[in-house]
Amino acid sequence: MARMTGRRALFAVPVLLAVTFGVFAIAAASPFDPVKAYAGTAGLTASQENLDQLRANLGVDQPLAQRWWEWLTAAVSGDLGDSSTLRQPVADVIGERIGWSVLLAATAFLLAILVGTTLGVLAARRPGGWLDRAVTSLAYTLEAAPPFWIGLLAVWLFALKLGVLPSGGLTDTASSAVTAGQVASHLVLPAAVLAISQLPWFVLYVRQGVGDALGDDPVRGARARGLAERTVLLGHALRSGMLPVLTLIGSRVPELITGALLVETVFSWPGIAAATVSAATAVDFPLLAALTVLATVAVLLGNLLADLLYGLADPRVGFDG
């Protein structure tokens, strides 16, 4: 396990270097002008001399490689730079928002795994039955539905029509303090929508895995010994059928991040979505690079976690092989 983790850490270094350089290269080729975005309306009447001076102060007049190298060396020492759009250090921007994004993503992912596993097992019990057809049809339908559309539909139904849940934000409008109760009630809709966007893959993977496991010899042998159907299903078939799902956990991280950005935008959740949009449209190099590195690290950690879980669940898979 330690050797696998070490190898993955070494592999992550060139990946992160390439990703950060790619961010600076794409941002440099972008039609958006970071100087005009920073100056705002004042840039419309500013002289060219003032704009050039501002360009020099922001460091965007330097060559691409030099900007990337200066940011990289500073980031390694712990200085992520300052955000030109939000007017504060990048570390503060991320620190104020990342906790809420992690709370939303973790809650939604756990909910998707639990509900997806339950529905997948129920569908696999009787392949071709009415419940199997209903669950798989629902899964394929949700797979084609974009998260922002599900979010808008949820706001219309539960917030506007029924009025049972808040439509967005972190706290009530008149509240001056953040309480656990308000956060929980405001978390329900965005977490449910994000979980629904991830649900189809877990349902289909569990259904397929458990369905295949029910036809294996060990499961047939358990039934022949007279074990209860519940024991056969949960103690034998589910254990074998869940192995492919472990690899799915890592592969879903990139789409989980993308879905979280869309859901945060729809529900005005105070995560990193707004900062990401601002950094992209204003070509905020330090903030854009830091957020991209953060997303890349999350993807790499998700893949590592999936491999470690698979190795722990199946002793035949070696960590150091």
C-alpha positions as a Markdown table, in Angstrom:
| # | Residue | x | y | z |
|---|---|---|---|---|
| 1 | Met | 0.0 | 0.0 | 0.0 |
| 2 | Ala | 2.8 | 2.4 | 0.9 |
| 3 | Arg | 4.6 | 1.7 | -2.4 |
| 4 | Met | 1.5 | 2.2 | -4.4 |
| 5 | Thr | 0.9 | 5.6 | -2.7 |
| 6 | Gly | 4.4 | 6.6 | -3.2 |
| 7 | Arg | 4.3 | 5.7 | -6.9 |
| 8 | Arg | 1.1 | 7.7 | -7.3 |
| 9 | Ala | 2.6 | 10.7 | -5.5 |
| 10 | Leu | 5.6 | 10.7 | -7.9 |
| 11 | Phe | 3.3 | 10.3 | -10.9 |
| 12 | Ala | 1.2 | 13.3 | -9.7 |
| 13 | Val | 4.2 | 15.7 | -9.9 |
| 14 | Pro | 4.5 | 15.8 | -13.7 |
| 15 | Val | 0.7 | 15.7 | -14.0 |
| 16 | Leu | 0.3 | 18.8 | -11.8 |
| 17 | Leu | 3.2 | 20.6 | -13.7 |
| 18 | Ala | 1.5 | 19.9 | -17.0 |
| 19 | Val | -1.9 | 21.0 | -15.8 |
| 20 | Thr | -0.7 | 24.3 | -14.3 |
| 21 | Phe | 1.2 | 25.1 | -17.4 |
| 22 | Gly | -1.8 | 24.3 | -19.5 |
| 23 | Val | -3.9 | 26.6 | -17.4 |
| 24 | Phe | -1.5 | 29.5 | -18.0 |
| 25 | Ala | -1.3 | 28.7 | -21.7 |
| 26 | Ile | -5.1 | 28.5 | -22.2 |
| 27 | Ala | -5.6 | 31.7 | -20.2 |
| 28 | Ala | -2.9 | 33.5 | -22.3 |
| 29 | Ala | -4.8 | 32.5 | -25.5 |
| 30 | Ser | -8.1 | 33.6 | -24.0 |
| 31 | Pro | -9.8 | 36.7 | -25.6 |
| 32 | Phe | -10.6 | 38.0 | -22.2 |
| 33 | Asp | -8.3 | 40.8 | -21.0 |
| 34 | Pro | -7.4 | 40.5 | -17.3 |
| 35 | Val | -6.5 | 44.2 | -17.1 |
| 36 | Lys | -9.9 | 45.4 | -18.3 |
| 37 | Ala | -11.6 | 42.9 | -16.0 |
| 38 | Tyr | -9.6 | 44.2 | -13.0 |
| 39 | Ala | -10.1 | 47.8 | -13.9 |
| 40 | Gly | -13.9 | 47.4 | -14.4 |
| 41 | Thr | -15.7 | 50.5 | -15.7 |
| 42 | Ala | -12.7 | 52.7 | -14.9 |
| 43 | Gly | -10.8 | 50.9 | -17.6 |
| 44 | Leu | -13.1 | 52.4 | -20.2 |
| 45 | Thr | -11.8 | 55.9 | -19.6 |
| 46 | Ala | -8.3 | 55.1 | -18.5 |
| 47 | Ser | -5.4 | 56.1 | -20.7 |
| 48 | Gln | -3.2 | 53.5 | -22.5 |
| 49 | Glu | -0.3 | 54.5 | -20.2 |
| 50 | Asn | -2.4 | 53.7 | -17.1 |
| 51 | Leu | -3.5 | 50.4 | -18.6 |
| 52 | Asp | 0.1 | 49.5 | -19.4 |
| 53 | Gln | 1.1 | 50.3 | -15.9 |
| 54 | Leu | -1.7 | 48.2 | -14.5 |
| 55 | Arg | -0.7 | 45.4 | -16.8 |
| 56 | Ala | 2.9 | 45.5 | -15.5 |
| 57 | Asn | 1.6 | 45.6 | -11.9 |
| 58 | Leu | -0.5 | 42.5 | -12.5 |
| 59 | Gly | 2.5 | 40.8 | -14.2 |
| 60 | Val | 0.5 | 39.9 | -17.3 |
| 61 | Asp | 2.9 | 41.7 | -19.6 |
| 62 | Gln | 5.5 | 39.0 | -18.9 |
| 63 | Pro | 6.1 | 36.0 | -21.2 |
| 64 | Leu | 4.0 | 32.9 | -20.6 |
| 65 | Ala | 6.8 | 30.7 | -19.3 |
| 66 | Gln | 8.0 | 33.4 | -16.9 |
| 67 | Arg | 4.6 | 33.9 | -15.4 |
| 68 | Trp | 4.1 | 30.2 | -14.9 |
| 69 | Trp | 7.5 | 29.7 | -13.4 |
| 70 | Glu | 7.2 | 32.6 | -11.0 |
| 71 | Trp | 3.7 | 31.4 | -9.9 |
| 72 | Leu | 5.0 | 27.8 | -9.5 |
| 73 | Thr | 8.0 | 28.7 | -7.3 |
| 74 | Ala | 5.9 | 31.0 | -5.1 |
| 75 | Ala | 3.2 | 28.3 | -4.8 |
| 76 | Val | 5.7 | 25.7 | -3.7 |
| 77 | Ser | 6.8 | 28.0 | -0.9 |
| 78 | Gly | 3.1 | 28.5 | 0.2 |
| 79 | Asp | 2.3 | 31.8 | -1.6 |
| 80 | Leu | -0.5 | 31.2 | -4.0 |
| 81 | Gly | -0.6 | 34.9 | -4.9 |
| 82 | Asp | -3.5 | 37.4 | -4.9 |
| 83 | Ser | -6.7 | 37.2 | -6.8 |
| 84 | Ser | -7.1 | 40.2 | -9.1 |
| 85 | Thr | -10.9 | 39.8 | -9.3 |
| 86 | Leu | -11.8 | 39.1 | -5.6 |
| 87 | Arg | -9.0 | 41.5 | -4.3 |
| 88 | Gln | -7.8 | 39.1 | -1.6 |
| 89 | Pro | -5.1 | 36.3 | -1.3 |
| 90 | Val | -5.9 | 33.1 | -3.2 |
| 91 | Ala | -5.4 | 31.1 | -0.1 |
| 92 | Asp | -8.1 | 33.1 | 1.7 |
| 93 | Val | -10.5 | 32.7 | -1.3 |
| 94 | Ile | -10.1 | 29.0 | -1.2 |
| 95 | Gly | -10.1 | 28.6 | 2.5 |
| 96 | Glu | -13.4 | 30.5 | 2.9 |
| 97 | Arg | -15.2 | 28.4 | 0.3 |
| 98 | Ile | -13.7 | 24.9 | 0.1 |
| 99 | Gly | -15.3 | 23.7 | 3.3 |
| 100 | Trp | -18.8 | 24.4 | 2.0 |
| 101 | Ser | -18.0 | 22.7 | -1.3 |
| 102 | Val | -16.6 | 19.6 | 0.4 |
| 103 | Leu | -19.7 | 19.4 | 2.6 |
| 104 | Leu | -22.0 | 19.5 | -0.4 |
| 105 | Ala | -20.0 | 17.1 | -2.5 |
| 106 | Ala | -19.4 | 14.6 | 0.3 |
| 107 | Thr | -23.0 | 14.6 | 1.4 |
| 108 | Ala | -24.2 | 14.1 | -2.1 |
| 109 | Phe | -21.7 | 11.4 | -3.0 |
| 110 | Leu | -22.5 | 9.4 | 0.2 |
| 111 | Leu | -26.2 | 9.7 | -0.5 |
| 112 | Ala | -25.7 | 8.6 | -4.1 |
| 113 | Ile | -23.8 | 5.5 | -3.0 |
| 114 | Leu | -26.3 | 4.5 | -0.4 |
| 115 | Val | -29.4 | 5.0 | -2.5 |
| 116 | Gly | -27.8 | 3.7 | -5.7 |
| 117 | Thr | -26.7 | 0.5 | -3.9 |
| 118 | Thr | -30.1 | -0.1 | -2.4 |
| 119 | Leu | -31.9 | 0.4 | -5.8 |
| 120 | Gly | -29.3 | -1.7 | -7.6 |
| 121 | Val | -29.7 | -4.6 | -5.2 |
| 122 | Leu | -33.5 | -4.4 | -5.4 |
| 123 | Ala | -33.4 | -4.4 | -9.2 |
| 124 | Ala | -30.9 | -7.3 | -9.4 |
| 125 | Arg | -33.1 | -9.6 | -7.2 |
| 126 | Arg | -35.5 | -10.3 | -10.1 |
| 127 | Pro | -33.9 | -9.4 | -13.5 |
| 128 | Gly | -36.6 | -8.4 | -16.0 |
| 129 | Gly | -39.2 | -7.9 | -13.3 |
| 130 | Trp | -41.3 | -4.7 | -13.0 |
| 131 | Leu | -39.1 | -3.3 | -10.3 |
| 132 | Asp | -36.0 | -4.0 | -12.4 |
| 133 | Arg | -37.5 | -2.3 | -15.4 |
| 134 | Ala | -38.7 | 0.7 | -13.4 |
| 135 | Val | -35.3 | 1.3 | -11.7 |
| 136 | Thr | -33.2 | 0.9 | -14.9 |
| 137 | Ser | -35.6 | 3.2 | -16.8 |
| 138 | Leu | -35.3 | 5.8 | -14.1 |
| 139 | Ala | -31.6 | 5.5 | -14.1 |
| 140 | Tyr | -31.2 | 5.9 | -17.8 |
| 141 | Thr | -33.6 | 8.9 | -17.7 |
| 142 | Leu | -31.6 | 10.6 | -14.9 |
| 143 | Glu | -28.4 | 9.9 | -16.7 |
| 144 | Ala | -29.5 | 12.1 | -19.6 |
| 145 | Ala | -30.7 | 14.9 | -17.4 |
| 146 | Pro | -28.2 | 17.8 | -16.8 |
| 147 | Pro | -27.7 | 18.8 | -13.1 |
| 148 | Phe | -28.7 | 22.4 | -13.6 |
| 149 | Trp | -32.0 | 21.3 | -15.1 |
| 150 | Ile | -32.7 | 19.0 | -12.2 |
| 151 | Gly | -31.8 | 21.9 | -9.9 |
| 152 | Leu | -34.1 | 24.4 | -11.5 |
| 153 | Leu | -36.9 | 21.8 | -11.4 |
| 154 | Ala | -36.3 | 21.1 | -7.7 |
| 155 | Val | -36.4 | 24.9 | -6.9 |
| 156 | Trp | -39.6 | 25.3 | -8.8 |
| 157 | Leu | -41.3 | 22.3 | -7.1 |
| 158 | Phe | -40.0 | 22.3 | -3.5 |
| 159 | Ala | -39.3 | 26.0 | -3.0 |
| 160 | Leu | -41.8 | 27.9 | -5.1 |
| 161 | Lys | -44.7 | 25.6 | -5.5 |
| 162 | Leu | -44.7 | 23.6 | -2.2 |
| 163 | Gly | -42.6 | 26.1 | -0.1 |
| 164 | Val | -41.2 | 23.3 | 2.0 |
| 165 | Leu | -37.5 | 23.9 | 1.4 |
| 166 | Pro | -35.4 | 27.1 | 0.9 |
| 167 | Ser | -34.4 | 27.9 | -2.7 |
| 168 | Gly | -30.8 | 28.6 | -2.1 |
| 169 | Gly | -28.1 | 30.2 | -0.1 |
| 170 | Leu | -26.6 | 29.0 | 3.2 |
| 171 | Thr | -28.9 | 30.7 | 5.7 |
| 172 | Asp | -32.3 | 32.4 | 5.9 |
| 173 | Thr | -32.6 | 35.9 | 4.5 |
| 174 | Ala | -33.2 | 37.7 | 7.8 |
| 175 | Ser | -30.6 | 35.6 | 9.7 |
| 176 | Ser | -27.3 | 37.2 | 10.8 |
| 177 | Ala | -25.7 | 34.0 | 12.1 |
| 178 | Val | -24.9 | 30.7 | 10.5 |
| 179 | Thr | -26.6 | 27.8 | 12.5 |
| 180 | Ala | -26.4 | 24.1 | 12.0 |
| 181 | Gly | -30.2 | 23.9 | 11.5 |
| 182 | Gln | -30.2 | 26.5 | 8.8 |
| 183 | Val | -27.3 | 24.9 | 7.0 |
| 184 | Ala | -28.9 | 21.5 | 7.1 |
| 185 | Ser | -32.2 | 22.8 | 5.7 |
| 186 | His | -30.4 | 24.7 | 2.9 |
| 187 | Leu | -28.2 | 21.7 | 2.2 |
| 188 | Val | -31.1 | 19.4 | 1.4 |
| 189 | Leu | -32.0 | 20.5 | -2.1 |
| 190 | Pro | -28.5 | 21.0 | -3.5 |
| 191 | Ala | -27.2 | 17.8 | -2.0 |
| 192 | Ala | -30.2 | 15.9 | -3.3 |
| 193 | Val | -29.9 | 17.3 | -6.8 |
| 194 | Leu | -26.1 | 16.6 | -6.9 |
| 195 | Ala | -26.7 | 13.0 | -5.6 |
| 196 | Ile | -29.4 | 12.4 | -8.3 |
| 197 | Ser | -26.9 | 13.5 | -10.9 |
| 198 | Gln | -24.5 | 10.8 | -9.7 |
| 199 | Leu | -27.1 | 8.1 | -8.9 |
| 200 | Pro | -27.6 | 6.4 | -12.3 |
| 201 | Trp | -24.1 | 5.0 | -12.5 |
| 202 | Phe | -24.2 | 3.5 | -9.0 |
| 203 | Val | -27.6 | 1.9 | -9.7 |
| 204 | Leu | -26.5 | 0.4 | -13.0 |
| 205 | Tyr | -23.1 | -0.8 | -11.7 |
| 206 | Val | -24.6 | -2.4 | -8.6 |
| 207 | Arg | -27.4 | -4.0 | -10.5 |
| 208 | Gln | -25.0 | -5.5 | -13.0 |
| 209 | Gly | -22.5 | -6.6 | -10.4 |
| 210 | Val | -25.0 | -8.2 | -8.0 |
| 211 | Gly | -26.9 | -9.8 | -10.9 |
| 212 | Asp | -23.7 | -11.5 | -12.2 |
| 213 | Ala | -22.8 | -12.5 | -8.7 |
| 214 | Leu | -26.1 | -14.2 | -8.1 |
| 215 | Gly | -25.2 | -16.7 | -10.9 |
| 216 | Asp | -21.8 | -17.5 | -9.5 |
| 217 | Asp | -21.1 | -20.9 | -8.0 |
| 218 | Pro | -20.4 | -19.7 | -4.4 |
| 219 | Val | -23.8 | -17.9 | -4.3 |
| 220 | Arg | -25.5 | -21.0 | -5.8 |
| 221 | Gly | -23.8 | -23.1 | -3.1 |
| 222 | Ala | -25.0 | -20.8 | -0.4 |
| 223 | Arg | -28.6 | -21.2 | -1.6 |
| 224 | Ala | -28.1 | -24.9 | -1.8 |
| 225 | Arg | -27.1 | -25.0 | 1.8 |
| 226 | Gly | -30.4 | -23.5 | 2.7 |
| 227 | Leu | -29.2 | -20.0 | 3.7 |
| 228 | Ala | -31.9 | -17.3 | 3.9 |
| 229 | Glu | -32.3 | -15.2 | 0.7 |
| 230 | Arg | -31.4 | -12.1 | 2.7 |
| 231 | Thr | -28.1 | -13.6 | 3.8 |
| 232 | Val | -27.3 | -14.8 | 0.3 |
| 233 | Leu | -28.1 | -11.5 | -1.3 |
| 234 | Leu | -26.4 | -9.2 | 1.3 |
| 235 | Gly | -23.7 | -11.5 | 2.6 |
| 236 | His | -22.5 | -13.1 | -0.6 |
| 237 | Ala | -23.8 | -11.5 | -3.8 |
| 238 | Leu | -23.5 | -7.9 | -2.7 |
| 239 | Arg | -20.0 | -8.4 | -1.5 |
| 240 | Ser | -18.8 | -9.7 | -4.8 |
| 241 | Gly | -21.0 | -7.4 | -6.8 |
| 242 | Met | -19.7 | -4.2 | -5.1 |
| 243 | Leu | -16.1 | -4.7 | -6.3 |
| 244 | Pro | -16.7 | -3.0 | -9.7 |
| 245 | Val | -18.4 | -0.2 | -7.9 |
| 246 | Leu | -15.2 | 0.6 | -6.0 |
| 247 | Thr | -13.5 | 1.5 | -9.3 |
| 248 | Leu | -16.5 | 3.7 | -10.1 |
| 249 | Ile | -15.8 | 5.9 | -7.1 |
| 250 | Gly | -12.6 | 7.3 | -8.5 |
| 251 | Ser | -13.9 | 7.7 | -12.0 |
| 252 | Arg | -16.9 | 9.8 | -10.8 |
| 253 | Val | -14.8 | 12.4 | -9.0 |
| 254 | Pro | -14.3 | 14.6 | -12.1 |
| 255 | Glu | -18.0 | 14.7 | -12.9 |
| 256 | Leu | -18.8 | 15.2 | -9.3 |
| 257 | Ile | -16.7 | 18.3 | -9.3 |
| 258 | Thr | -18.3 | 19.6 | -12.5 |
| 259 | Gly | -21.8 | 18.8 | -11.1 |
| 260 | Ala | -21.0 | 20.6 | -7.9 |
| 261 | Leu | -20.0 | 23.7 | -9.7 |
| 262 | Leu | -23.3 | 23.8 | -11.6 |
| 263 | Val | -25.4 | 22.9 | -8.5 |
| 264 | Glu | -23.6 | 25.6 | -6.4 |
| 265 | Thr | -24.4 | 28.2 | -9.1 |
| 266 | Val | -28.1 | 27.2 | -9.3 |
| 267 | Phe | -28.6 | 27.3 | -5.5 |
| 268 | Ser | -26.2 | 30.1 | -4.7 |
| 269 | Trp | -24.2 | 27.8 | -2.4 |
| 270 | Pro | -21.1 | 29.6 | -1.1 |
| 271 | Gly | -18.6 | 27.2 | -2.4 |
| 272 | Ile | -15.9 | 27.6 | -5.0 |
| 273 | Ala | -18.2 | 27.8 | -8.0 |
| 274 | Ala | -18.5 | 31.6 | -8.1 |
| 275 | Ala | -14.8 | 32.0 | -7.6 |
| 276 | Thr | -14.1 | 29.5 | -10.4 |
| 277 | Val | -16.4 | 31.4 | -12.8 |
| 278 | Ser | -14.9 | 34.8 | -11.9 |
| 279 | Ala | -11.4 | 33.4 | -12.3 |
| 280 | Ala | -12.2 | 31.9 | -15.7 |
| 281 | Thr | -14.0 | 35.0 | -17.2 |
| 282 | Ala | -11.5 | 37.5 | -15.8 |
| 283 | Val | -8.4 | 35.4 | -16.6 |
| 284 | Asp | -7.3 | 35.5 | -12.9 |
| 285 | Phe | -4.1 | 33.5 | -13.3 |
| 286 | Pro | -3.3 | 32.8 | -9.7 |
| 287 | Leu | -6.8 | 31.9 | -8.7 |
| 288 | Leu | -7.5 | 29.9 | -11.8 |
| 289 | Ala | -4.3 | 27.9 | -11.5 |
| 290 | Ala | -4.9 | 27.1 | -7.8 |
| 291 | Leu | -8.4 | 26.0 | -8.3 |
| 292 | Thr | -7.4 | 23.8 | -11.2 |
| 293 | Val | -4.6 | 22.2 | -9.2 |
| 294 | Leu | -7.1 | 21.6 | -6.4 |
| 295 | Ala | -9.5 | 19.8 | -8.8 |
| 296 | Thr | -6.6 | 17.8 | -10.2 |
| 297 | Val | -5.5 | 16.7 | -6.8 |
| 298 | Ala | -9.1 | 15.7 | -5.9 |
| 299 | Val | -9.2 | 13.5 | -9.1 |
| 300 | Leu | -5.9 | 11.9 | -8.3 |
| 301 | Leu | -6.9 | 11.2 | -4.7 |
| 302 | Gly | -10.2 | 9.7 | -5.9 |
| 303 | Asn | -8.4 | 7.3 | -8.2 |
| 304 | Leu | -6.0 | 6.3 | -5.5 |
| 305 | Leu | -8.8 | 5.8 | -3.0 |
| 306 | Ala | -10.6 | 3.5 | -5.4 |
| 307 | Asp | -7.5 | 1.4 | -6.0 |
| 308 | Leu | -6.8 | 1.1 | -2.3 |
| 309 | Leu | -10.4 | 0.1 | -1.5 |
| 310 | Tyr | -10.4 | -2.5 | -4.3 |
| 311 | Gly | -7.2 | -3.9 | -2.9 |
| 312 | Leu | -8.6 | -4.1 | 0.6 |
| 313 | Ala | -11.8 | -5.7 | -0.6 |
| 314 | Asp | -10.2 | -8.3 | -2.8 |
| 315 | Pro | -7.0 | -9.8 | -1.3 |
| 316 | Arg | -6.1 | -11.3 | -4.7 |
| 317 | Val | -5.3 | -7.8 | -5.9 |
| 318 | Gly | -1.8 | -6.8 | -4.8 |
| 319 | Phe | -0.9 | -3.2 | -3.8 |
| 320 | Asp | 2.7 | -3.6 | -4.9 |
| 321 | Gly | 2.2 | -5.6 | -8.1 |
